[in-house]
Amino acid sequence: MDENKITNQIMDYKYLREQLDSLIDYKSSALHWNLSQLENSLQVIKKCKSSYQNISKTLNIKMHRFEGIDKRIEVLKDNAKAFKKYSRSLAADAQNRELQTTQPKESVIEEKAQITIRNYLGGLYYLTVDEAVIKKADYF
């Protein structure tokens, strides 16, 4: 057993329930919900960091370094636009990493492909498909 492995974590169900109730009662679009959550992200990320620090101290285990969390906190403090840009760069990097790896359960005959979808508001979704086949003008 890995001595630095944590198990049986318990979520803050009260907070989660409040958020789900708020989502159920939300009267606007998913986009507006997501933007409101972005504004709430600073509070959530600080709570996450504090929880990880408490777990580390209570269980006397070494956790991943907190610099990544601290960087996200600083970006969030600057403004939501900078955070969106930073998040997009992380998503694009993840897409590139996924393109270069094959997971044990994947059965790929052709090549993987990157698909980036832009929504009507300019949002970008970086996806990687496990296989892409082009036959004439058709993409599969």
N, C-alpha and C positions, 0 to 999 in steps of 0.2 A: 504494500500500500504506500502511495506517495504521501510523505508527511506534510507536504505543502499543498495538498489537495483539499478543497473545502467541499462539503456535501451538506445536504439537508438545509439549504438556505430557505428562509421564510420571507416572502414578500410582505410589504406593508399593505395588507389587505384593506385596511380602512382607506388609505389614500387611493388605492386602485379602485375601490368601490365608488368613491367620490368622483373619480375621473370618468368611470363608466356611466354613472348616473348623469353626469354633466353631458357626456356624449349623447346619451339616449334622448335627453331633453333639448339638444342643440337644434336650432331652427335654421341655420345657414348651411352653406356648402361644406364639403369635405376640405376644400382648399382653405376656407376661413377657419375651420377647426384646426387644421395643421398649422396655420400661421399663429393662431392663439396659443397653440402648444409650444411653438418656437419661442414665444415670449415667456412662457413658463419654464423653458428648458434650463435656465440658469439655476432656478431653485431645485429642479430635479437632479441636475448633474452634481450640485453641491451635496445634496442628500445622498447620492450614490457614493461619492468620494468619502463622505463621513462614515457611511455604512461599511465600506471596504476597510477603512482605517480601524473601525471598531472590531471587525471580524479578525483582522490581522493581529490586533493587540490582545483580544480575548482568547484567541486560539493559539497565539504565539507562533504564527506562521508568516512567512515572507510572501507578500503579494507582488503583483507586477508593479513597476514603478508608476507613480501618480503623475508624472510629467505630462502624459497625454491628456489626462483629465484636466490638469491645470491649464494646458494650452487651450482646450475647448472652453473652459471658463473665461479665459482672457478674451478669446474671440467673441464669445457671447456678450461679454461686457462691452466690447467695442460697438457691435451692432449686429442685428440679425442678417443683414446683407453679407457681411464678411463671413459669418458663420455658414450661410448657404453656399458661398463660394468655396470655403474650406471643406464643407461636407461633400460638395460635388467633386472636388479633387480627390477626396478619399474614395468616393464611389467609383470614379473613373480608374483609380489605381487598383481597386478591388476587381473591377471588370478585366483589367489587363492581367492581373495575377491569375484569375480564373481561366482566362483564355490560354494561359501557358501550362496549366496543370490538368492532369487527368485523375479523377478520383477512382478508387478501387471498384466502385459499383457502376461506373460509367462504361458503356460499351459503345465506343465511338468508331465508326467506319470512315466517315469523311472528317473534315476539319470542323472545329468549333468556330463559332462566329460571334462577332460583337454586334449588338443592336442597341442603338441609342434612340430613345423616343423622346420627342419634344412635345409637351402639351400646349394647349392654346395660350397659356400664360407664360410660356417660355421655360417651364420646368423641364428638367432633363432626367430621364430614367435610364441608367446604364445597365444593360442586361447582357448576359452571355448565354448563347444556346449551345447545347452539347453537340449538336451536329447541324450542319447546313449543307444542303445539296441544291445545286442550280441545274435545272434541265430546261434548255432553251430560255424562255422568258419567265419561267416559273421558279419560285424559291420555296424550298421545303426545309 
